[in-house]
């Protein structure tokens, strides 16, 4: 990847932090659309959410599960075991977080909030929902950079270039997530500045979770295959539990599906060609 020479010489944790910051900035760019318009056509938002679905599914397979299987083989572990255990634990982690952390999915009424009961405002619950589901994206980026620095000689999908491509893909799909938070708030009468603030705030967790993910796998290298699959499982949980239903429930199913196909294709090409 054509990045400045200084980037390649940084520690994996700093690289992961910067990559996570990039995904946060793209989230903020999506949220910044509130300064240009009050609304976005629903079909366009559904297409963007579909694109995010495709990117996350492709990234989960090409950038996380395949390297998990290859790393397990390189470590002399049963190839499918870490991928299976990590993938299921990732989904379970998000399920437990959904059950206990108060949050509200986009397009839902305040009375439909999930998690423990709370008196928090609707906007706070909306931001918490997106923030909660951005954690696995940051972890995925961080784990990828940790894997690239692990020294385990496996396929190119766990090189530093592969980690950069994963961050690029996550960043691309963060743009519609920023839009999906800020635009509904603006449509409800929240000021442009506050709508932008809450939209970008949802991505703030990504550089933090990226740095944590990189540090964790560098400290305990044997968990790398499990950590890669864990991030994949958490991301797929988000896709199935939130993004697909949200993109399909407004009557633009074909548009959202084509967006998902496009997102998957773009991420697959990026990962195979540049990773």
Helices and strands as residue ranges (DSSP letters): H 5-8, H 12-31, G 32-35, H 42-58, I 59-65, H 66-74, H 79-100, G 110-112, H 122-148, G 156-158, H 160-187, H 192-201, H 204-219, G 221-223, H 224-238, I 239-243, H 244-248, H 253-274
